Amino acid sequence: MSEMCKVLNVSRSGYYQWTDVRKASERNVAENWNNRLVVDSRRLYGSPKITHVLRQQGVRVSEKTVARIMKELGLKSRTVKKYKATTSSNHHLPVHDNVLNQQFTAQAPNQVWMADITYVPTDEGWLYVASVMDLYTRKIVGWHAGERMTKELVLQALDQAYNRQRPKGEVLHHSDRGSQYASHEYQKRLLKYGMKCSMSRKGNCYDNACIESFHSVLKKELVYLEKFRTRKEAQSRIFEYIEFFYNRKRVHSAIGYLTPVEYEQMYDQAA
């Protein structure tokens, strides 16, 4: 019970006090406990993830019980769901085959990287964000934000990913058919880094689902919950979200409810 109180950011005495008076005054108690959902998760986790976190900490609890307690306390995930596509493949640059072909699996870090661009609204105008994800760890290994959706934007994200990870073998690099990724400069950089290029089929968002899913999460868990006055402010918050929360604190169901950094460290230790 102490671990569950810790995850819910409440004291044991407070929890027991709540259980003692729940039958007599459920509504008042729920109001007193409102907005106390998982500080480390920023109130972004629903009952399934909270259940897994508790179980990893040795707490024997069912998802049904967690959902009931959260409902009685008026606690719920504060994410919203919105999504819109960005890049266009209407150009005459050469494109590559879909080598990945929706096989979203890898046997080790730095085998498959997925790249995409999204946008963030600010009072100054759009801020565009290019990201590179490692498919094995789901870690964002490189990203860059800027005022324009250009090939320089994606090149800087790729350069950061390469300089951080320093992959030793060939990396399969998958993206959509956007002109930024099809540009001669970007393709030359992939050759320089010894990477093999794979591109989604035209108009098929599912071919790049993992990185598009990340951008959807970024928007649900950050962008749609805040209003940015400037691009600099938005970039600062995105930096904090990716580098300190998403990569290091946010558990991911696809990697056994570990964080990307934890999953990468597990592989390195085993290797």
Residue, then its C-alpha position, 0 to 999 in steps of 0.5 A: m500500500s505504501e508504494m501505491c500511495k507513493v505513486l499516487n503522491v499521497s501519504r499512507s495516513g491520508y489514504y487510510q483516513w480516506t478509506d475510513v470515511r469513504k462510505a460516509s462522505e465519498r464526494n467530499v473526500a474525492e474533492n479533497w483528493n482531486n489533482r493528486l495523480v502521479v507526480d512523476s507521470r505529470r497526470l498523463y498516465g491512465s489506470p493501465k500504466i499506473t497498474h503496471v508501475l505499481r506491479q513493478q514496485g511489488v504492489r499486488v493490485s488489479e487494473k480494475t481496482v486502480a481504475r475504481i480508486m482513480k474514479e472515486l478520487g476524481l483522478k484521470s489522465r489529462t491528455v487529449k487526442k488530436y492529430k494532423a499530418t504534415t509533410s507532402s510527397n508531391h515532388h520530383l525527387p527520387v524516392h526509395d522502396n519501403v524496406l521496413n514494410q511495417q515490420f516494427t521490430a529490431q533486435a538491438p539499438n541502432q538497427v532501425w531509426m524512424a524519422d518524421i516532422t511535426y509542428v507546434p503552434t505558438d503566438e509567434g507562428w509555427l515551430y517545426v520539430a524533426s525527430v529521430m527514434d530508435l525502433y528498438t528502445r523507442k528512444i528519441v536519439g535526435w531532434h531539432a526545432g526551427e521556424r521552417m520545415t526545411k531539409e536543414l531541420v531534418l539534417q540537424a536532427l539526423d546529425q544529432a542522432y548520429n553524434r549521440q549514438r555513433p552506430k557501429g553497423e548499418v542503420l536502416h533509416h525509415s521516413d516518409r517521402g517528404s521532400q526534406y528526406a528525399s533531398h540530395e543533401y539528406q541522401k548524401r548524409l545517409l550515405k556518409y553515415g553508412m545508412k540504408c534508406s527506406m521510405s513509406r508508401k505514398g499517403n500511407c501513415y501506417d508505414n511510419a506509425c511508431i514515430e508518428s505515434f511519438h509525435s501524437v504523444l508529444k502533442k497530447e501530453l505537452v503541446y495541447l495542454e499548454k499555450f506557448r507565447t514564443r517559439k523559444e518557450a515552446q522549444s525549451r519545453i519540448f527539450e525538457y519533455i524529450e530529454f528529461f521526461y520521455n526518454r528517462k521517466r516515461v514508461h512505454s508499453a512496447i518495451g515492457y513498461l520501462t523507459p527508453v533509457e532503461y531499456e537501452q541500458m538493459y541491452d548494454q548490460a546484457a551485451 
